[in-house]
Amino acid sequence: MTATDATTRDPAFRFEYHPATIRFGAGCADALEDELEVLDLKRALVVCGATVGSTPEVIDPVREGLGDRLAGVFDETTPDKRLGTAFDGLDRLEAEDADVLVSLGGGSSLDVAKAVSVLAATDRSRDRIAEEFAQTGTIDVPDDPVPIVAVPTTLAGADLSTGAGITAAPDSGLVDEELGGGISDPGLMPTAAFYDPELVATTPDTILAGSAMNGFDKGLETIYAAEATPVTDATARHGLEKLEDGLEAFGRGDRDLAVYETLLEGLLLVQYGISRPDGTTLSVVHAFGHGLRDAYALQQGVAHAVVVPHALRYLFEREGVDARAGLLADALGVGEAADHGAAVVDRVAELRDELGLPARLRDLEPVGDDDFADVAETILADGFMTNAPPGLDPTVEEIEGVLEEAW
């Protein structure tokens, strides 16, 4: 590993970013109705999973915060993020005559809400949309999709993004085989996002820890990605510092409200500017996460936790690759180390271990090492690999080697 960064990056950049209006603070869900009034939105359909929808500590503050603008609750989302679920959500949106979607929970609920938003804005038939998704893996986003307000309860960091993952299964009657894909458009950036640490504190520790690695990796990638800018360098660096502090405290067992506030501050900062009309800073680790998630039905944050030290080591060891180990080392408080890359890898692994997350692929069911070549091909084909650091030209064999190291 090199102790200094390469100097291969072009200093020129373009930064266009239109984030959601951000509300932050304990109890800020109380202001949902006020924010909708400012936005001239009248009737809100809450989109969430069954657990969130049946947990009073989570759903009640949102119900109360929406007040008279609550039209109903659609609590049928799942981690699969099904197109069929989105059509069910569309039916509910139309039945309630709602004009805004409030996504409550993790990234899956937000992704489904975005799909509902797209479906509500199109006049194409369901068969036509399903055919388009089967052929292209995406759905065309019309003008003026239904506005979305995001209320996250995890730390995955999907709230300030313009894209969403979506899948479809034969049992929906929409497609003939299991399909995965996504939708993306600047119009899918949430109109507002509410970061309420009191709601995040209700999430089970295991879910929060896994999602935290997903969010933390967004900060790491934003610094080394090809699409990095000085703006995102600044927000990601400070966000990583905040997340590191919060994750250390969380790993020690501290559950004070201040810990959740620190975690949310870090999460907000690391994802600020990562999803823009002309690019994203999601990169290699997310490609690994997608490949492992899709191959073995893993929770993506857990996949990240296992693979991220090995993926970082791979980047730092490649000759001529500008993975910016020095900047990452400074952000993680190990800038005095002689070998920045090694220090970053060790620090990330320490944080992972402090959260009690798995460290080996062999410990995850149903992962086996006999099909890593196929998984490596999927990872290499992932769109986020195009955001790899300058100078990286990965091969299937190299990606398979990282998976073997993580085994």
Summary of the structure (lengths in Angstrom):
residues: 407
radius of gyration: 20.5
end to end distance: 21.4
largest distance: 62.5
contacts: 1476
relative contact order: 0.13
helix: 54%
strand: 12%
